[in-house]
Amino acid sequence: MRDKGEEIIMRLSALLPFMAAAAMAVPVPAFTHDYPDRVIRLIAPVPPGGMNDTFGRIFAEKLSEILRQRVILENRPGAAGTVGARLVANADPDGYTLCWCQSGSLTLQHQLMAEAPYDPLKDFEPITRLWDLNLILTSTQKTAKNFDDFLRVGQIGQTPLTYGSAGVGSLHQLVMELAQDELSIKLTHVPYAGDAQQITDLMSGKIELATLSPMAANGLRHEQNVVFLASLGPERSPLFPDTLSLVERGYEDVHVTSWLGVVAPAQTPSWIVERLNAALQEAMKDPAVLERMRIAGIKPTPDVSPDDLKAFIQQEIDRLASLIKKSKGDN
């Protein structure tokens, strides 16, 4: 005859299969529901005050609303954007450190360095691309009254024309090096950390040409002695519909597109990447954000998937490698 203890054990043993099945049937909250549960850092490899910084703060605020978690923009400029990008490449792949990356950081700088600090295809998980924009080549009437005058001065002048760029190894410098060869003009490069100091030195006569974002150039529209010479992208900027691109003038290879992409460290889980992609797309389609982009001369690139951005980065790396080779005079 069994005692009560044995009977209890027998009854519990008989219930175990049903308890296990019941446990399996209970829905377990997905891990994705816990993300994000702390502050997300959006690393901008640019100094404060420029266009990328301004829009980084706009998007950080909008993402904070969408994700219901604080998103902060953190400026980490230096080495043409590679300082901030390297910080993200070395961060934990948990979705809490992202790069608000200008195009050159992902496609150009690593090709110009003897020892690149990261591989843009292997060390990042692409999330999305948000916009394209075309740089504006700007001068004052003291240098040139129009594009033809600029060509004449650049070709027959006794001294090279000085031009400002966003820094050594920037897309600005690359396109101007190409212009020097293709337009047969003489140029001297003067690197800057951003648009603001370029504008100051252009207006004071310290440099003769500036390569500016459309938003920065548009701020000079009411200056009577400023001349907008050319779009340095493949097409005209929407803010400057009367300013032809160099491509339109017959210089088919002399163009670059400045764009903005968001990436995470390699090995970031795909569900985090997809959630961030969806949040960024939602932020970009907000009417107030779109209006700010229109005013800044930015062309939105909606619905870019992580795979789309990865393919685009590879395409741009290959294209810029060809342009670098051409600018060096290699065959």
N, C-alpha and C positions, 0 to 999 in steps of 0.2 A: 504494500500500500504506500502510495506516494505522500509525502508531507506537502504542506501548503507551499513551501519554497520551491519544490520541484514543479508543482503545478503552474506557478507563476512563470517560471523560466520556460516551461513548455509552451504556454500561451504566447509569451513574448516572441519565442523563436518562430512560432507559426505566423505571427504578424509581420515578421521582418520583410518578406518579399513585397507585401502590400505597402509597408512603410517606405521601402526603397522606390517603388513605382510612384507613390504619391509625391515623394521628394523630387523625382525626375519631372513630374508633371507641373510642379510649381514654377512659374516663370521667374527666372533670375534676371534682375536688372542688368542691362547691357553695360559694359565698361565705358562705352561712349557717353553714357549719361553723366559720368563724373567729370567729363572734360568740357570746358576748362574749370578748374576749381581754385585757381590762383592767378596772379597777374601774368599776362603775356607780354613779353618784351619784343617790340618791333624795332630791330636795329637798322638805323639809316646811316650808311657809310658816307654821309655828306654833312657839311657844317650847318648850323642853324640859319634860318632866314631865307633860303632859296626855295625854288618851286617844289622840289622833291620833299623838302622838309615840311613846307606848308601843307602839301597834300597828304603827307604821312600823318600829320596831326589830325587832319580832317577824317581820314580813314580810321585812325586809331579810335577817335571818338565814336564814329559810327559802328565800328566793330564791337566796342564796349557795350553798346545798346543791343546789338544783335546777339552776341554771345553771353550777355548778362554777366560779364566778368571784365575787370579793368584791363585795357590794352594801353600800353604806354610806348611812345616813340622815344628812342634813345639814340642820340647822335654819336657816331663813332667814325669821324672822318680820318683820312690819311691814306697816303700811297695810292691815289686815284681810286679810292673805294675798296681797296683790298684789305685794309685793317678791319673794317666792320664785317666784311664778308667772311674773313678768316675766323673771326670770333664766332659767327654762326656755324661755320663748318665744324668747329671744334666743340660746339655745345651739345648737351644731352639731346637725343632725338625724341623728345617728349611733347613737342608742340608748344613749348613755352618760350622759345627763342627763335624768332623768324628774321629773315633779312628782307628789308624794303630796298631791293637792289636795283640800282641804275644799270642799264644794259652793259656798259663797259666792264662792270665788275664780273659779269657772267660770260662775256664773249671775247673780250679784248686783252685786258691787263695780263692775264696768265700767259698770253702768247708773246708778250714783250719782255717778260722777266726771265733771267737766267735760271732762277729757282722759284717756280710758282708756289705760292703758299697754299694752294688748294687746286683741285680739279673740279671745274664747274659741273661736269657731267657725273662724276663719281661721288662727290662730297656733299651734294645737295639733293633734296627731294623737291622738284618743281611743284608749285601750287597753282599759280595763275599769272597771266600777264594782264595788266590793267589798261595800258595806253601806249600810244606812239605819239611822238611829236617831232617836228622839223626845226632844227636850229636856224637862226636868222643871222646872216653876215651883215654887220652894221658898221657904218663909218660916219664921219662928219663931213660937211661940205668942204672943209679945209683940205681933206684928203682926196675926195672924189665926189663929183656932183651926181653921177649915175654909174651904172655898171660899165659902160664903154669907157668912161673916164677912169674908172678903177683899173680896167685892163691896161689902158695906155700908161698910167702912172706905174703900175706894177711891172710892166714889161720894159719900159725905157728909163725908169727912174734911176738915179745914181746910187741910191741906198735902198735896201730892202724895206718893205712896209712891215711895221710891227703889228702883230695880232695877238689878242688875248684868247685864252682857252680855259677849260675847266681843270687843267693840270697836265703834267707830263704823262703821256700814255693814254690820254682821254680820246674819245671819239672825235671831239673838236679838233684835236691836234692831227689825228689821222686824216680827216677829210681835208684839212688845210694843207697838209703835206701832199696829198693827191692833187689838190688845186694848184699848188706851186708847180708841179710837173706838167699837168695837163693844160693849164692856162699859160704856161711859160712866164710866170711872174716870180718876183723875188720877195721872199717873206722871212721874217724873224719871229720866232715863237716866244711869247711871254706867258708863263703859266700862272693861273690864279686858282684860289680855292672855290670860287663861285662867281655868280653874275655881278654882285653888288660892287666889288672892287674893280671889275672890268669896266663897268659903266662909269665909275668915278674917274678912272684913268683915261677912258675914251673921251669924256667930256672936257677933261683938263688938257688933253693933247699928249699925254704920256705914251699912249698907244694910238695907232691909226685905224685899227680894225678890231671889232669884237665879235665873238661867236656866242650869241645869246639865245636863251630859251624864248619862245614866243611871248610868254608873259612878261619877261624882263624887257624885251624889245618894245613891247606894246606900251610900256611905261614911258618910253621916249617919243611916242608918236606926236606929242605936241611941242617937242623941241624943234624949232624951225631949221636948225642947221644939221639935223640928223638925217642920214640917208640909209634906207634899207636896200642893200645891194642884191641879195639873193637868198633864196631858201637853200639850205644845205642838205635837205632831205630829197627823196625821189620825186616829191610833188610840192606844190605850194602849201603854205600854212593857211588854215582857215582864217586866221587873224590878219593875214597879209595876202589877200587874193590877187593883188596887182604885182606882187613880188615874185618873179619867175624863179624856178629852181635852176641849178646849173645843168641838170639833166635836160630840161626844156631848151636850154641854150646850146645843146649839142655835146655836152661833156657827160656822157652816159655813165661813166664809172665814178664820177665825183659826187658821191652822196652817202650819207649815213642816216640811220633812223635812231633817235634816242628813245628808249622805251623803259618801262618800269615793270619789273617782275617781283613776285614774292616767292621765296623759297624757304625750306626748312632744312635742318641737318639730315644727312643721309640716314636711312633706316627708321625715319619717323613712320609710325604705323599708317597704313593707307587710309584707315577710317578717320584719323585725325586730319590727314591731308585733304580728304574729301569734304570734311566738315568745314575746314578753313576756306577751301575753294568756294563752297556754297555761300559762306558768310561774306567773303570778299565780293562775289558776284552780286549779292543782295545790296551790299554797301554801294557798289559802283552804279547800280540802277536806281538809286535814290534820286528823285528829281532835283533836290537841292545840290547834291554832289555833281550830277550831270551838268547843271547850270554853271557851277564853279569851274568845271573842266572846260566847258565851252568858252567861258570868259578868258581862260588861260591859254586857249589855242591848243588844247589837248584833244586827241582823237581817241575815244574809248575803244577798247578791244574786248567786247563782251563775250562771255561763254567760252573762254579759253580753258580747256581742261589741263590737268597735270601732264598728260601724255602730249597734248598739243604744245605746251611750253617746252617740254624736253626736246621734241623734234625741232622746234623753232630755234632753241639755243644751239643745237648742233648745226643747223642750217646757217645761222649767223656766224658761228665760229669758223665754218668753212669759207664763207664769203669774205670775212674780214682777213682770214689768213691769206687769201688770194690778193686782197688789196694791200696788205702789208708787204707781200712779196713784190707787188708792182711798185709800191712807193720806194722800195729799196733798189729798184732797177734790175731785179732778178728776172731771168727768163724762165 
